């Protein structure tokens, strides 16, 4: 039996942000994460599958302002390591040109088992994401939230997409990172289950059949995390900047709050009972086209531009944004709508320069700046956008 840690009131936040460790001279990924972690010696910084990756985890936060404060305390801990180890950092969903087969695995039994089981498929997981935990009051509540957030997979992909490159190739996708996960047998869209009991039964079957060893072997786009009492949203590419990350976290927090206050009204919408093929198709369209995708909004095949749907949701969420003091973060979201996401910025620069070194330099600069370069000055209200 899986015991779910209850969070009541719900909607606490926890954020995990994966960082690329980049050689400051060549721009390639470099396997210095373990050395950096030893130097920082802070439990908020943790190792990942490859030695060219590290992850920053926040505390449990009540709101997006607390998430921002966490990162503003933690990010400066990286600064002494940059010159000491001749590295820089970036946070986009993929590195523009370093090859995945050159990555060194972090030496732990779990990671070795992962590589042994999945072989070349797992070797390709040199990808970088944003994971957002949203507190739920019970296991059943967590499943309700999962089913709600599945409808917003394309929105979250489009807002965060930052991986147009794979091993030096401009893929034509906004998020090539997600195609890596789609190939894993226990990744991608979560299996269909409608309550906590059904989820428990599923996990028992997966473990009994040796499909997984623990819940950590499920790399779904979103998964329940009973240990923390959360729904963990794992769909987002790594945001290129802190500003974009905060906009995404605020959007997620407000959506959860809106659902709490409008659950009955939501059950009357065309998207409430939409079929799985619609959800899958919408995910693909956002992977391919990002902010320029058209998404399906009914089982009959009605569609609308994703940007238009995002605009409508931001308007719908505006009273909650105001109540939570999120107007600055709403401004960040509107800037993405107006100017595009990181994938757009990277692809545009490459088309102008035909130079992948310039792309990684852009990604490093934007991470250090904490705001995309074209956001000058950074917005603080919707009017600024």
C-alpha positions as CSV (number, residue, x, y, z in Angstrom):
1,X,0.0,0.0,0.0
2,X,1.3,3.4,-1.0
3,X,0.9,6.0,1.8
4,X,0.2,9.5,0.5
5,X,1.5,12.4,2.6
6,X,-1.4,14.7,2.8
7,X,-1.0,18.5,2.2
8,X,-3.9,20.4,3.5
9,X,-4.2,23.2,2.6
10,X,-3.0,22.0,-0.8
11,X,-0.9,23.6,-3.6
12,X,2.5,24.0,-1.8
13,X,5.3,24.1,-4.4
14,X,8.6,22.5,-4.8
15,X,10.9,23.0,-7.9
16,X,13.7,21.0,-9.4
17,X,15.8,22.8,-12.1
18,X,18.5,20.8,-14.1
19,X,21.6,22.6,-15.2
20,X,24.1,21.9,-17.9
21,X,27.8,22.2,-16.9
22,X,29.5,23.9,-19.8
23,X,33.3,24.3,-20.5
24,X,33.8,28.1,-20.6
25,X,36.3,27.9,-23.5
26,X,34.8,25.2,-25.9
27,X,31.2,25.5,-25.0
28,X,30.9,21.8,-24.8
29,X,29.3,19.9,-21.8
30,X,32.0,18.9,-19.3
31,X,31.9,16.2,-16.6
32,X,32.6,18.5,-13.6
33,X,29.3,18.3,-11.8
34,X,30.5,16.0,-9.0
35,X,33.5,18.3,-8.3
36,X,31.3,21.4,-8.3
37,X,28.8,19.7,-5.9
38,X,31.6,18.8,-3.5
39,X,32.8,22.4,-3.6
40,X,29.3,23.9,-3.0
41,X,28.3,21.3,-0.3
42,X,24.7,22.3,-0.1
43,X,21.8,19.8,0.0
44,X,19.8,21.9,-2.4
45,X,22.3,20.9,-5.1
46,X,22.2,17.2,-6.2
47,X,23.8,14.9,-8.8
48,X,22.0,13.6,-11.8
49,X,22.4,10.7,-14.3
50,X,25.3,12.3,-16.2
51,X,28.4,14.0,-14.7
52,X,27.7,17.1,-16.9
53,X,24.4,17.7,-15.1
54,X,23.5,19.0,-11.7
55,X,20.1,19.9,-10.2
56,X,18.9,22.6,-7.8
57,X,16.0,21.8,-5.6
58,X,14.0,24.4,-3.6
59,X,12.5,24.0,-0.2
60,X,8.8,23.4,0.1
61,X,7.4,26.8,-0.8
62,X,4.0,28.4,-0.2
63,X,4.0,30.5,-3.3
64,X,6.0,31.6,-6.4
65,X,7.5,34.5,-4.4
66,X,9.1,31.9,-2.1
67,X,10.4,29.9,-5.1
68,X,12.0,33.1,-6.4
69,X,13.6,33.8,-3.0
70,X,15.0,30.3,-2.9
71,X,16.7,30.6,-6.2
72,X,18.0,34.0,-5.5
73,X,19.7,32.6,-2.4
74,X,20.9,29.4,-4.2
75,X,22.1,30.6,-7.6
76,X,24.9,32.8,-6.2
77,X,26.5,29.7,-4.7
78,X,27.4,28.7,-8.3
79,X,29.4,31.9,-8.9
80,X,32.7,30.9,-7.2
81,X,32.8,27.6,-9.1
82,X,32.7,29.2,-12.6
83,X,36.2,30.6,-12.7
84,X,37.6,28.0,-10.2
85,X,36.6,25.1,-12.5
86,X,36.5,27.0,-15.8
87,X,32.8,26.3,-16.3
88,X,29.6,28.2,-17.1
89,X,26.0,27.0,-16.8
90,X,22.9,26.8,-19.0
91,X,19.5,25.4,-18.5
92,X,17.9,24.8,-21.9
93,X,16.2,21.4,-22.6
94,X,19.2,20.2,-24.6
95,X,22.7,21.4,-25.3
96,X,22.9,22.6,-28.9
97,X,25.8,20.5,-30.1
98,X,27.5,18.2,-27.5
99,X,26.9,14.5,-28.3
100,X,25.0,12.3,-25.9
101,X,27.4,9.3,-26.3
102,X,30.2,11.3,-24.8
103,X,28.5,11.8,-21.5
104,X,29.9,10.1,-18.4
105,X,27.4,8.3,-16.1
106,X,27.4,9.3,-12.5
107,X,28.6,6.2,-10.6
108,X,25.7,5.0,-8.6
109,X,24.0,1.5,-8.7
110,X,20.7,3.0,-9.7
111,X,22.1,4.9,-12.7
112,X,24.1,1.8,-13.8
113,X,21.0,-0.3,-13.6
114,X,19.1,2.3,-15.6
115,X,21.7,2.2,-18.4
116,X,21.9,-1.6,-18.3
117,X,18.2,-2.0,-18.7
118,X,17.5,0.7,-21.3
119,X,20.9,0.8,-23.1
120,X,21.1,3.3,-25.9
121,X,17.7,4.8,-25.1
122,X,18.9,5.8,-21.6
123,X,22.2,7.0,-23.0
124,X,20.3,9.6,-25.0
125,X,18.9,11.2,-21.8
126,X,21.3,14.1,-21.8
127,X,18.4,16.4,-21.5
128,X,17.4,19.1,-19.0
129,X,14.0,19.8,-17.5
130,X,12.0,21.6,-14.9
131,X,10.0,19.5,-12.4
132,X,7.3,21.3,-10.4
133,X,5.7,19.6,-7.4
134,X,2.2,20.7,-6.4
135,X,0.9,19.6,-3.0
136,X,-2.4,17.6,-2.9
137,X,-4.6,17.0,0.1
138,X,-5.0,13.2,-0.6
139,X,-4.1,10.5,-3.1
140,X,-7.5,10.8,-4.9
141,X,-7.0,14.6,-5.0
142,X,-3.6,14.1,-6.7
143,X,-5.2,11.9,-9.4
144,X,-7.9,14.6,-10.0
145,X,-5.1,17.1,-10.4
146,X,-3.3,14.8,-12.8
147,X,-6.3,14.4,-15.0
148,X,-6.8,18.2,-15.0
149,X,-3.2,19.1,-15.9
150,X,-3.1,16.6,-18.8
151,X,-5.2,19.1,-20.7
152,X,-2.5,21.7,-20.2
153,X,0.4,19.6,-21.5
154,X,0.6,21.6,-24.8
155,X,0.5,24.9,-23.0
156,X,3.3,24.0,-20.6
157,X,5.4,22.6,-23.5
158,X,5.0,25.7,-25.6
159,X,5.8,28.1,-22.8
160,X,8.9,26.2,-21.8
161,X,10.2,24.8,-25.1
162,X,14.0,25.3,-25.3
163,X,15.4,22.3,-27.1
164,X,15.3,22.9,-30.9
165,X,18.8,21.3,-31.3
166,X,20.0,17.7,-30.8
167,X,23.7,16.8,-31.2
168,X,24.3,19.8,-33.5
169,X,21.2,19.4,-35.6
170,X,18.4,22.0,-35.8
171,X,15.6,19.4,-35.5
172,X,12.6,21.5,-36.6
173,X,11.0,20.7,-33.2
174,X,10.4,23.2,-30.4
175,X,11.1,20.5,-27.9
176,X,13.4,17.6,-29.0
177,X,13.9,16.8,-25.3
178,X,10.5,15.3,-25.1
179,X,11.1,12.9,-28.0
180,X,13.9,11.3,-25.9
181,X,11.4,10.5,-23.1
182,X,8.8,9.2,-25.6
183,X,11.1,6.3,-26.4
184,X,11.4,5.0,-22.9
185,X,9.0,2.2,-22.0
186,X,7.9,3.8,-18.7
187,X,7.9,7.5,-19.8
188,X,5.7,9.9,-21.7
189,X,1.9,10.1,-21.1
190,X,0.9,8.5,-17.8
191,X,-1.2,5.3,-18.0
192,X,-4.9,5.8,-17.5
193,X,-6.1,5.6,-13.9
194,X,-8.9,7.5,-12.3
195,X,-8.4,7.2,-8.5
196,X,-5.7,6.4,-5.9
197,X,-6.7,2.8,-5.5
198,X,-6.4,2.2,-9.3
199,X,-2.9,3.8,-9.2
200,X,-1.8,1.6,-6.3
201,X,-3.0,-1.5,-8.1
202,X,-1.1,-0.4,-11.2
203,X,2.1,0.2,-9.3
204,X,1.8,-3.3,-7.7
205,X,1.4,-4.9,-11.1
206,X,4.3,-2.9,-12.6
207,X,6.6,-4.0,-9.7
208,X,5.4,-7.6,-9.7
209,X,6.1,-7.8,-13.5
210,X,9.5,-6.3,-13.1
211,X,8.5,-3.4,-15.3
212,X,9.8,-1.0,-12.6
213,X,11.6,-1.4,-9.3
214,X,10.4,1.8,-7.7
215,X,8.2,4.8,-8.5
216,X,11.4,6.6,-9.6
217,X,11.5,4.3,-12.7
218,X,8.3,6.1,-14.0
219,X,9.4,9.0,-16.1
220,X,5.9,10.1,-16.9
221,X,5.1,13.7,-18.0
222,X,3.4,13.9,-14.6
223,X,3.4,11.4,-11.8
224,X,2.1,11.2,-8.2
225,X,4.8,11.5,-5.6
226,X,3.3,9.9,-2.4
227,X,6.4,10.5,-0.3
228,X,6.0,14.3,-0.7
229,X,2.2,14.3,-1.1
230,X,2.5,16.0,-4.5
231,X,1.7,15.8,-8.2
232,X,5.0,16.2,-9.9
233,X,4.7,17.9,-13.3
234,X,7.7,16.8,-15.4
235,X,6.6,18.0,-18.9
236,X,8.5,21.3,-19.1
237,X,11.8,21.8,-20.9
238,X,14.4,23.5,-18.7
239,X,13.6,27.2,-18.9
240,X,16.5,29.2,-20.2
241,X,16.0,31.9,-17.5
242,X,14.8,32.3,-14.0
243,X,12.1,34.7,-15.2
244,X,10.6,32.1,-17.5
245,X,10.8,29.5,-14.7
246,X,8.9,31.8,-12.4
247,X,6.2,32.5,-15.0
248,X,5.7,28.7,-15.5
249,X,5.5,28.0,-11.7
250,X,3.0,30.8,-11.3
251,X,0.9,29.5,-14.2
252,X,0.9,26.0,-12.7
253,X,0.0,27.3,-9.2
254,X,-2.8,29.5,-10.5
255,X,-4.3,26.6,-12.6
256,X,-4.4,24.3,-9.6
257,X,-6.1,27.1,-7.6
258,X,-8.6,27.8,-10.4
259,X,-9.5,24.1,-10.6
260,X,-10.1,24.1,-6.8
261,X,-12.5,27.0,-7.2
262,X,-14.2,25.9,-10.5
263,X,-14.2,22.1,-10.5
264,X,-17.9,21.9,-11.2
265,X,-17.7,24.4,-14.1
266,X,-14.7,22.6,-15.5
267,X,-16.7,19.3,-15.7
268,X,-19.0,21.1,-18.2
269,X,-16.3,22.1,-20.6
270,X,-15.5,20.3,-23.9
271,X,-12.0,19.5,-22.7
272,X,-13.1,17.8,-19.5
273,X,-14.0,14.4,-21.2
274,X,-11.7,14.8,-24.2
275,X,-10.4,11.5,-25.5
276,X,-6.8,10.3,-25.2
277,X,-6.1,10.7,-28.9
278,X,-6.8,14.5,-28.5
279,X,-4.3,14.7,-25.6
280,X,-1.6,12.8,-27.5
281,X,-2.1,14.9,-30.7
282,X,-2.0,18.2,-28.8
283,X,1.2,17.1,-27.1
284,X,2.8,16.3,-30.5
285,X,1.7,19.6,-32.0
286,X,3.3,21.6,-29.2
287,X,6.5,19.5,-29.4
288,X,6.6,20.3,-33.1
289,X,5.4,23.9,-33.4
290,X,5.7,25.3,-29.8
291,X,3.8,28.6,-29.5
292,X,2.6,28.4,-33.1
293,X,0.7,25.2,-32.6
294,X,-3.0,24.8,-33.2
295,X,-4.6,22.6,-30.5
296,X,-7.7,20.4,-30.6
297,X,-10.4,21.5,-28.1
298,X,-13.1,18.8,-28.6
299,X,-13.6,15.2,-29.4
300,X,-15.2,16.3,-32.7
301,X,-11.9,17.9,-33.8
302,X,-12.6,21.6,-33.3
303,X,-9.3,23.5,-32.9
304,X,-7.9,26.9,-32.1
305,X,-4.5,28.5,-32.0
306,X,-2.6,27.6,-28.8
307,X,-1.7,31.3,-28.3
308,X,-5.3,32.2,-28.3
309,X,-6.2,29.6,-25.8
310,X,-3.3,30.7,-23.6
311,X,-4.5,34.3,-23.8
312,X,-7.9,33.2,-22.7
313,X,-6.5,31.3,-19.8
314,X,-4.3,34.1,-18.6
315,X,-7.4,36.4,-18.6
316,X,-9.3,33.7,-16.7
317,X,-6.5,33.4,-14.2
318,X,-5.9,37.1,-13.8
319,X,-8.1,37.5,-10.6
320,X,-6.1,34.7,-9.0
321,X,-2.8,36.3,-10.1
322,X,-3.9,39.5,-8.6
323,X,-4.9,37.9,-5.3
324,X,-1.6,36.0,-5.1
325,X,0.5,39.0,-6.0
326,X,1.6,37.3,-9.2
327,X,1.3,40.3,-11.6
328,X,5.1,40.3,-12.3
329,X,5.0,36.7,-13.2
330,X,1.9,37.3,-15.4
331,X,4.0,39.9,-17.2
332,X,6.7,37.2,-17.8
333,X,4.1,34.9,-19.4
334,X,2.8,37.6,-21.6
335,X,6.4,38.3,-22.8
336,X,6.7,34.7,-23.9
337,X,3.4,35.1,-25.8
338,X,4.6,38.2,-27.6
339,X,8.3,37.3,-28.2
340,X,8.3,33.5,-28.3
341,X,10.1,30.9,-26.2
342,X,13.8,30.0,-25.8
343,X,13.5,27.5,-28.8
344,X,12.4,30.4,-31.0
345,X,15.4,32.6,-29.8
346,X,17.9,29.8,-30.3
347,X,16.7,28.9,-33.8
348,X,16.5,32.6,-34.8
349,X,20.1,33.2,-33.7
350,X,21.3,30.1,-35.6
351,X,19.5,31.2,-38.8
352,X,21.3,34.5,-38.5
353,X,24.8,33.3,-37.7
354,X,24.9,29.6,-38.7
355,X,27.1,29.2,-35.6
356,X,26.3,26.8,-32.8
357,X,28.9,28.4,-30.5
358,X,26.8,31.6,-30.6
359,X,23.8,29.6,-29.5
360,X,25.4,28.2,-26.4
361,X,26.8,31.6,-25.6
362,X,23.3,33.0,-25.8
363,X,22.0,30.2,-23.5
364,X,24.8,30.9,-20.9
365,X,24.3,34.6,-21.0
366,X,20.5,34.3,-20.5
367,X,20.9,32.0,-17.6
368,X,23.4,34.4,-15.9
369,X,21.1,37.4,-16.8
370,X,18.1,35.6,-15.4
371,X,15.9,37.3,-18.0
372,X,15.9,36.8,-21.8
373,X,18.1,39.3,-23.6
374,X,15.2,40.9,-25.5
375,X,13.2,41.5,-22.3
376,X,14.8,44.9,-21.7
377,X,13.6,46.3,-19.4
378,X,12.1,43.2,-17.8
379,X,8.3,43.5,-17.3
380,X,6.7,43.9,-13.9
381,X,3.1,44.3,-14.9
382,X,1.0,43.3,-17.9
383,X,1.2,46.9,-19.1
384,X,5.0,46.5,-19.4
385,X,4.5,43.6,-21.8
